[in-house]
């Protein structure tokens, strides 16, 4: 699905309680060939339950990041939102999961407009993961919304769009910058 991935991927697993409460885990792509997966060993069901439930979809998400990173390293908040949206759609569609950061609310268009108005260097952690007003995953949900629209318009999958420039994805989504 992502032929540009390196032939060898190094998965590093580390214990920590600094994970998403929904999954008991967190992950980071470490280009060009690594994925860091953090798992909370104190959760009910332990590491083995988290592995059974979340490792596969997490790897789909992070491997999409590694593949896309070869062509497009996000430089702005909007680019980061598309980067996350592509990986989330890939995770959802190919690992057959429903990550909460890929489910967007009714007001997603107002969130998208809000994101587009921000400066390119707006704080990523605030807008992608956790906003001080209590909203979570704004950028990830907006990015997934844009990618879903681009997929619907183009008939291409998140795997097919892995090297597509952000401007083209936004154009397909009807959200040109």
SULQUINOR-V553221 format. One record per residue. N is the residue number from 1. RES is the residue in one small letter. PSI is psi as a letter, one per 40 degrees, with the letter a starting at -180 (999 if undefined). OMEGA is omega as a letter, one per 30 degrees, with the letter a starting at -180 (none if undefined). Layout:
BEGIN
<<N:RES:PSI:OMEGA> <N:RES:PSI:OMEGA>>
END
This chain:
BEGIN
<<1:x:d:l> <2:x:g:a> <3:x:e:a> <4:x:e:l> <5:x:i:l> <6:x:i:a> <7:x:d:l> <8:x:h:l> <9:x:h:l> <10:x:h:l> <11:x:h:l> <12:x:h:a> <13:x:h:l> <14:x:i:l> <15:x:i:l> <16:x:i:l> <17:x:e:l> <18:x:g:a> <19:x:i:l> <20:x:h:a> <21:x:d:a> <22:x:d:a> <23:x:d:a> <24:x:e:a> <25:x:i:l> <26:x:i:a> <27:x:i:l> <28:x:h:l> <29:x:h:a> <30:x:g:a> <31:x:i:g> <32:x:e:a> <33:x:e:a> <34:x:i:l> <35:x:h:l> <36:x:h:l> <37:x:h:l> <38:x:h:a> <39:x:i:l> <40:x:h:a> <41:x:e:a> <42:x:e:l> <43:x:i:l> <44:x:h:a> <45:x:e:l> <46:x:a:a> <47:x:d:a> <48:x:d:l> <49:x:d:l> <50:x:d:l> <51:x:d:a> <52:x:d:a> <53:x:d:a> <54:x:e:a> <55:x:d:a> <56:x:d:l> <57:x:d:l> <58:x:d:l> <59:x:d:l> <60:x:d:a> <61:x:d:a> <62:x:d:l> <63:x:d:l> <64:x:d:l> <65:x:d:l> <66:x:d:a> <67:x:d:a> <68:x:d:a> <69:x:d:l> <70:x:d:a> <71:x:d:a> <72:x:h:l> <73:x:h:a> <74:x:h:a> <75:x:e:a> <76:x:i:l> <77:x:d:l> <78:x:d:l> <79:x:d:l> <80:x:d:l> <81:x:d:l> <82:x:d:l> <83:x:d:l> <84:x:d:l> <85:x:d:l> <86:x:d:a> <87:x:d:l> <88:x:d:l> <89:x:d:l> <90:x:d:l> <91:x:d:a> <92:x:d:a> <93:x:d:a> <94:x:d:l> <95:x:e:l> <96:x:f:l> <97:x:i:l> <98:x:g:a> <99:x:h:a> <100:x:d:l> <101:x:e:l> <102:x:e:a> <103:x:h:a> <104:x:i:a> <105:x:i:l> <106:x:d:a> <107:x:f:a> <108:x:d:a> <109:x:d:l> <110:x:d:l> <111:x:d:l> <112:x:d:l> <113:x:d:l> <114:x:d:l> <115:x:d:a> <116:x:d:a> <117:x:e:a> <118:x:i:l> <119:x:i:a> <120:x:d:a> <121:x:f:l> <122:x:i:a> <123:x:h:a> <124:x:d:a> <125:x:d:a> <126:x:d:a> <127:x:d:l> <128:x:d:a> <129:x:c:a> <130:x:h:a> <131:x:i:l> <132:x:d:l> <133:x:e:l> <134:x:e:l> <135:x:i:l> <136:x:i:l> <137:x:f:a> <138:x:d:a> <139:x:d:l> <140:x:d:a> <141:x:d:l> <142:x:d:l> <143:x:d:l> <144:x:d:l> <145:x:d:l> <146:x:d:a> <147:x:d:l> <148:x:d:l> <149:x:d:l> <150:x:d:l> <151:x:d:a> <152:x:d:a> <153:x:d:a> <154:x:d:a> <155:x:e:l> <156:x:i:l> <157:x:i:l> <158:x:d:l> <159:x:d:l> <160:x:d:a> <161:x:e:a> <162:x:d:a> <163:x:e:a> <164:x:h:l> <165:x:i:a> <166:x:d:a> <167:x:d:l> <168:x:d:l> <169:x:d:l> <170:x:d:l> <171:x:d:l> <172:x:d:a> <173:x:e:a> <174:x:f:a> <175:x:f:a> <176:x:i:a> <177:x:999:none>>
END
